[in-house]
Amino acid sequence: MSLEGNESKKSARFLRGPGGRPTRAEAERRHLRLLATATRLFTAKGLAGISIDAIAEEAGVAKRFVYARYRDKGELFVAAVKRLIEERVGFVMTYQVSEAPVEAGLLAFA
């Protein structure tokens, strides 16, 4: 085992709370990583083109972590779409049209 492997194990211990469970902060980071990964994969492959297994593996979380938060792939898809919409709306709401020509604003949004 390499030194890097030992260092990552040490780091992982600090992310654990009592009983070896992840801290709330680490669970939240994993959840955000899961949603970001799901959004990216659903966008690239569509709902039918990707599995919960593949999303969990790509996000670096256990499948049970996904199912503890979402009943099924459809519910995860809805959460990913909501996250994407919230990001886009937030971007649009912060953009001041008067700051730049309309063409530049549309290019920035795309």
HELIX and SHEET records of a PDB file:
HELIX    1   1 LEU A    3  PHE A   14  1                                  12    
HELIX    2   2 PRO A   18  GLY A   20  5                                   3    
HELIX    3   3 ARG A   24  LYS A   45  1                                  22    
HELIX    4   4 ILE A   52  ALA A   59  1                                   8    
HELIX    5   5 LYS A   63  ARG A   69  1                                   7    
HELIX    6   6 LYS A   73  THR A   94  1                                  22    
HELIX    7   7 VAL A   97  GLU A   99  5                                   3    
HELIX    8   8 VAL A  102  PHE A  109  1                                   8    
END                                                                             
